[in-house]
Amino acid sequence: MVGWVTAVLPKEICEQLDLKEGDFVEVGVEKSGVVIRPKKLVDPDELLTPEEEKLVRRGEMQLKRGESLQWKSVKRKLKL
């Protein structure tokens, strides 16, 4: 087989995997049978660098603690 194949899965399985119509899946073969895993596609331009990811995580923790920064400080840290 070459190209894309469309498969229909039972509604219950789609709900368990949080799959919606048109979602991509990864299909593999194991000893016990076929394995289907949800596959999320990500645009490489939307990925954060490790430094940006660290800043985002730090900011999330600050927000959880009720802390915030002025926009000027955020821009300075991001070198904008």
HELIX and SHEET records of a PDB file:
HELIX    1   1 LYS A   11  LEU A   17  1                                   7    
HELIX    2   2 PRO A   44  GLU A   46  5                                   3    
HELIX    3   3 PRO A   50  LYS A   64  1                                  15    
HELIX    4   4 TRP A   71  LEU A   78  1                                   8    
SHEET    1   A 2 PHE A  24  GLU A  30  0                                        
SHEET    2   A 2 GLY A  33  LYS A  39 -1                                        
END                                                                             
